[in-house]
Structure formats: C-alpha cells, structure tokens
Amino acid sequence: MTATRRHFIASTATAACAALLPQLTQAQAWPSRPVRIVVPFVPGGGADTIARSISTALQQRLGQPVIVENKPGAGGAIAADQVAKSPPDGYTLMIGTNTFVTNPAITKTSYDPVRDFTAVTTLGTSPYLLLVSATSEFKTLEDLLKAGRAQPDKLSFGSAGNGGVTHLLGELLKQRAKVSAQHVPYKGTAAALTDLIGGQVQFAFADTAAAVPQVQGGKLRALATTAPRRSTLLPAVPTLGEAGVKLEVVGFYGLFAPAKLPAPVLSKLNTEVAAVLHSQEIKDRFAAGLTDAVAMPQDQFTRMVAGEVALWREVVKTSGSKFE
C-alpha cells in the first residue's frame, strides 16, 4: 500500500469519527439539563394526566427535571408549531393525540406530523366505541347498517365537534360500510352522548373514558369497538372487523420530538420511556383513566402516524365535508 493510499484511508476514518463524535457526545451527555414535555391542551385532560403521570418517573430515571408545560390553542396546532421549530436535541418533547394527525387533514397547518416530527413512541392507547342508546331498536351493528341502507334519511350520528376524530370516524364508517347518515356536531362529547341517550341522534362514536361509564350504567349500548381486539372492559362487544366492517382506529397518546432527533438520543429516550410504562404503578394510573400503557416500537409508531395522516386525508377528500 502506498503512502498516499494509507494517508487517504486514515483521513477518511478520521473524518468519519469526527462526524459521529457530536452525536455520541450528545447521547452520552443527554440529558444534562431539564427536559420539557409540552401538552397541547389545558390542565386536567387526558393528555395532561398522561404527561404528569410519566414525568416524575422519567425524572427519576434521567436524573434531570422533567417539566410539563401546557400550551393549549387551535386544537393543539399552537404547541405543535412551537415544538416543530425547537432544536432537535431531546430537551423539547410533546404529547400528541389523534387530533395531532387529523388536524392537517381537516385544515391547513404550519406543521406536517411526518416531516416535522420524530415519532418517539406511544404512551397509551384506548379504543373508540360505536354507541347507540340503551333503548334503541338497534341491538347489533348489522341492525344499524341495514336501517341506514334501507332508509338513507333515517340515521343521524352525533360527534364531539365538526372535524374531530369522532366526526371523522362516522364518515369513515359511512364509507367503509356503504351506509348513509347525517352528521350532527356538538360542543363536546358529553353533549353528544346526552342527545344520543335521549334519542335525538341514532349513533355516535366516543372514546373509552367517556363511553364505558355510560355503558356500564345502562344508558348506552356499545355495538362495536374500533380496536383490532376486543376490550377487556367490555369483552362481549365485538370489533368492527368481527362485525363485518374493515375499520381499525385506536385512540393514542404519543410522545413526539422535533424532526432529526439524533439516533442515540432517540434510542435512550425510547428505552427510558418504555421502562417507565412497564412499571405497575404507571399501568395502574393509566388504567384508572381507562387507558392501556403501551410503548410501541419507534419504527412501528412512525408507520402508524404516517398511515393515519393518509387515512384521514382520504376520508376528508372522499366525504367532501367542509370543516371551516
């Protein structure tokens, strides 16, 4: 080997090591100061509870303060915009929910969930339930769909708001099951379920936390769950797939960071969050809110986010709904 060749190889190796050194140093040092978790909603809600549940345990594992900061507004878009523009160093994180991926399908946002963020891992998941009044004539999903196909003007469904997840689920059900139903938006889940119980609308989707108490209290009947598997809380309720409709959507709380988070920092963050979620104390806290503590692998979560963005954009396009 010539001296020139040896010099070239040595220089190349040195350059490669130099390129890796900042990432390795950052991973070894992270975290060397407080970590901030931004919650895009007001205190007291599900996302806020999840963030505060994990923050103390994560702080103990990381050896640095983990601060929860509430930044509500514009359905979470204000927080998302701020976090997307933060340095990708692991010190600014965000709790994201289904709204984080539905917003760009509904309206123009300054952020793209796939391009501008690193999807770190899920924190918790829970299904949505397809509900009718306990006094409804519809005993099964098949009963409901038959009525919608036979009498297109008969069915209406309530949602927690125009353009929200429970609205989009109704539109998706209409598309997948080829059934007609009129959408009736409400200002929140509670108002929608009150009118569902009273018979003003024929069906509605709602998250588990809002739906299960009403089902167990005998006011609502759950016809199906949107999850891939039956709920342990309501094991007699079939999945939509079992009932013949290809529709799987899971409510989630996820942890996100700005795009281009260094791989060593991402790996350490994943490991520590997974350890927190595997603790019985955290599982019990989440279960109290009818949420399963789930640390989905980063690559799987990334695919899930991309898939949901594409799904909801197609639902909005196909439905022709206007969400302004």
C-alpha positions in Angstrom: 0.0 0.0 0.0 1.4 3.4 -1.0 1.9 6.2 1.5 -0.7 8.2 -0.4 -3.3 5.4 -0.1 -2.6 5.0 3.6 -3.0 8.7 4.1 -6.3 8.7 2.3 -7.7 5.8 4.4 -6.5 7.4 7.6 -8.0 10.7 6.7 -11.3 9.1 5.7 -11.5 7.2 9.0 -10.7 10.3 11.0 -13.4 12.3 9.1 -16.0 9.6 9.8 -15.1 9.5 13.5 -15.3 13.3 13.6 -18.8 13.2 12.1 -20.0 10.7 14.6 -18.4 12.4 17.6 -21.0 15.1 18.1 -23.9 12.6 18.2 -22.1 10.2 20.5 -21.1 13.1 22.8 -24.7 14.4 22.8 -26.1 11.0 23.6 -23.7 10.5 26.5 -24.4 13.9 27.9 -28.2 13.8 27.4 -29.9 14.9 29.4 -27.6 17.5 31.1 -30.4 19.9 31.8 -34.2 19.9 32.3 -36.4 18.2 29.7 -39.7 19.9 28.8 -42.9 18.0 27.8 -45.4 20.3 26.0 -49.1 19.4 26.4 -51.2 21.0 23.6 -54.3 21.1 25.9 -55.4 22.7 29.2 -54.5 21.1 32.5 -56.7 18.2 33.8 -57.5 16.4 30.5 -56.3 13.0 29.4 -53.1 14.2 27.7 -52.1 16.3 30.7 -52.8 13.4 33.1 -50.6 11.1 31.0 -47.8 13.7 30.8 -47.8 14.3 34.6 -48.0 10.5 35.3 -44.8 9.8 33.4 -42.9 12.9 34.2 -42.0 12.1 37.8 -40.9 8.5 37.0 -39.0 9.7 33.9 -37.3 12.4 36.0 -36.0 9.8 38.5 -34.6 7.7 35.7 -33.0 10.6 33.8 -31.6 12.4 36.8 -32.9 15.7 35.5 -36.1 17.6 36.0 -38.9 16.8 33.5 -41.2 19.8 33.3 -44.8 19.6 31.9 -45.9 22.8 30.1 -49.5 23.3 29.0 -49.8 25.2 25.7 -53.4 25.0 24.5 -54.9 26.6 21.5 -56.1 25.9 17.9 -56.7 22.2 18.6 -53.1 21.6 19.5 -51.6 23.4 16.5 -50.0 26.2 18.5 -48.0 23.7 20.6 -47.1 21.6 17.5 -45.8 24.6 15.7 -43.6 25.6 18.6 -42.2 22.2 19.1 -41.6 21.6 15.4 -39.4 24.7 15.4 -37.4 23.7 18.5 -33.9 22.3 18.3 -33.9 18.5 17.8 -31.8 17.9 21.0 -34.2 15.9 23.2 -35.0 18.7 25.5 -38.3 19.7 24.0 -40.9 16.9 23.6 -44.7 16.9 23.0 -47.7 14.8 23.8 -49.7 14.1 20.7 -53.1 12.6 20.3 -55.2 11.6 17.3 -56.0 15.3 16.9 -52.4 15.9 16.0 -52.7 13.7 12.9 -56.3 14.7 12.0 -55.7 18.5 12.0 -53.6 18.5 8.8 -56.3 16.5 7.0 -59.0 19.0 8.0 -57.3 22.3 7.7 -54.1 24.0 6.6 -51.5 23.7 9.4 -47.9 25.1 9.7 -46.6 21.6 10.6 -46.6 18.2 9.0 -46.8 15.3 11.5 -44.4 13.2 9.4 -42.0 15.7 8.0 -41.5 17.9 11.0 -41.5 15.5 13.9 -39.8 12.4 15.2 -42.5 9.9 16.4 -40.8 8.6 19.6 -43.3 6.1 21.0 -46.8 5.6 22.1 -47.5 6.2 25.8 -51.1 4.9 26.0 -53.9 3.6 23.8 -57.6 3.1 24.1 -60.3 2.2 21.5 -63.3 4.2 20.4 -66.8 2.7 20.8 -69.7 2.8 18.4 -72.7 3.5 20.6 -76.5 3.6 20.5 -79.0 4.4 23.2 -79.8 1.5 25.6 -83.4 1.9 24.4 -82.5 1.8 20.7 -84.1 -0.6 18.3 -80.6 -1.5 17.1 -79.2 -4.4 19.0 -76.3 -5.1 16.7 -74.2 -3.2 14.2 -75.9 -5.2 11.4 -79.3 -3.8 12.6 -77.9 -0.3 12.4 -76.4 -0.7 9.0 -79.4 -2.4 7.5 -81.6 0.6 8.6 -79.1 3.1 7.1 -79.1 1.3 3.8 -82.8 0.7 3.6 -83.8 4.3 4.7 -81.0 6.7 3.8 -82.6 9.6 5.6 -83.3 7.7 8.8 -79.9 7.7 10.5 -78.0 10.6 12.1 -74.9 10.4 14.2 -73.5 12.8 16.8 -69.9 13.8 17.3 -67.9 15.9 19.8 -67.4 18.5 17.1 -67.1 19.3 13.4 -63.9 17.9 12.1 -63.0 16.0 15.3 -62.0 12.3 15.5 -65.5 11.2 16.4 -66.9 13.0 13.3 -64.2 11.5 11.0 -64.9 8.0 12.4 -68.6 8.5 11.5 -67.6 9.5 8.0 -65.2 6.5 7.7 -67.9 4.1 8.8 -70.2 5.5 6.2 -67.6 5.0 3.5 -66.5 1.5 4.6 -70.0 0.2 5.3 -71.6 2.0 2.4 -74.3 3.5 4.6 -75.9 6.9 4.7 -76.2 9.0 7.9 -76.5 12.7 8.7 -73.8 14.2 10.9 -74.8 16.3 13.9 -71.9 18.1 15.6 -72.0 19.0 19.3 -69.8 21.1 21.5 -68.1 18.2 23.2 -68.6 14.5 23.9 -70.8 15.0 26.9 -73.4 16.9 24.9 -73.3 14.4 22.0 -73.9 11.4 24.4 -76.7 13.2 26.2 -78.6 13.6 23.0 -77.7 10.0 22.0 -79.2 8.7 25.2 -82.3 10.9 24.6 -82.7 9.5 21.1 -82.1 12.8 19.2 -79.4 11.0 17.2 -79.2 7.3 16.4 -75.5 6.6 17.0 -72.1 8.1 17.9 -68.5 7.3 18.4 -66.9 8.1 21.7 -63.6 7.4 23.5 -63.5 4.7 26.1 -63.2 7.0 29.1 -66.4 8.8 28.1 -68.3 5.8 26.9 -67.7 2.9 29.3 -69.3 4.5 32.4 -72.5 5.2 30.4 -72.5 1.6 29.0 -71.9 0.1 32.4 -74.6 2.4 33.9 -77.1 1.0 31.4 -77.7 4.3 29.5 -75.8 3.4 26.3 -75.3 0.2 24.3 -71.9 -0.5 22.6 -72.3 -2.2 19.3 -68.6 -2.4 18.4 -65.1 -1.3 19.2 -62.7 0.3 16.7 -59.7 -1.6 18.1 -58.1 -4.6 16.5 -59.1 -6.7 19.6 -62.0 -6.7 22.0 -61.7 -4.5 25.1 -61.0 -6.3 28.4 -63.5 -3.8 29.9 -66.3 -4.9 27.5 -65.3 -8.3 26.3 -68.8 -9.1 24.9 -68.5 -6.1 22.4 -67.2 -7.2 19.0 -64.7 -5.3 17.0 -65.9 -3.6 13.8 -63.9 -6.2 11.9 -65.7 -9.0 13.5 -69.0 -7.3 12.7 -68.0 -7.1 9.0 -66.6 -3.6 8.6 -62.9 -3.1 7.9 -62.1 -0.3 10.2 -59.4 -0.2 12.8 -58.5 3.1 14.6 -57.0 3.3 18.1 -57.1 6.4 20.3 -53.5 7.1 21.3 -51.3 9.4 23.4 -47.8 9.6 21.8 -44.5 11.2 22.5 -43.0 13.4 19.8 -39.8 15.3 19.3 -38.7 17.7 16.6 -37.6 16.1 13.3 -34.0 14.8 13.0 -33.6 13.9 16.7 -30.2 12.2 16.9 -30.5 8.4 16.9 -28.5 7.9 20.1 -30.8 10.3 22.0 -33.9 8.7 20.4 -32.7 5.3 21.5 -32.1 6.3 25.1 -35.4 8.2 25.3 -37.2 5.1 24.0 -35.5 2.8 26.5 -36.3 5.1 29.5 -39.9 5.7 28.5 -40.5 2.0 27.9 -39.1 1.2 31.4 -41.5 3.8 32.9 -44.5 2.4 31.1 -43.7 -1.1 32.2 -43.9 -0.2 35.9 -47.1 -1.4 37.6 -47.7 1.9 39.2 -47.9 3.7 35.8 -50.0 0.9 34.4 -52.5 1.3 37.3 -52.6 5.0 36.9 -53.3 4.7 33.2 -55.9 2.0 33.8 -57.8 4.4 36.2 -58.3 6.6 33.1 -59.3 3.5 31.0 -56.1 3.7 29.0 -53.6 0.9 28.4 -49.9 1.8 29.0 -48.2 0.9 25.7 -44.7 1.6 24.5 -44.9 1.0 20.7 -41.5 0.5 18.9 -40.4 3.7 17.3 -40.5 2.3 13.7 -44.0 0.9 14.2 -45.2 4.2 15.7 -43.7 6.1 12.8 -45.6 3.9 10.3 -48.8 4.3 12.3 -48.6 8.1 12.3 -47.9 8.2 8.5 -50.8 5.8 7.9 -53.3 7.8 9.9 -52.3 11.1 8.2 -53.0 9.4 4.8 -56.2 7.8 6.1 -57.8 11.0 7.4 -56.9 13.0 4.3 -58.6 10.4 2.1 -61.7 10.4 4.4 -62.0 14.1 4.2 -61.5 14.1 0.4 -64.0 11.3 -0.2 -66.6 12.7 2.2 -66.5 16.1 0.6 -67.0 17.6 4.1 -66.1 21.2 4.8 -64.6 21.9 8.2 -64.1 25.6 8.2 
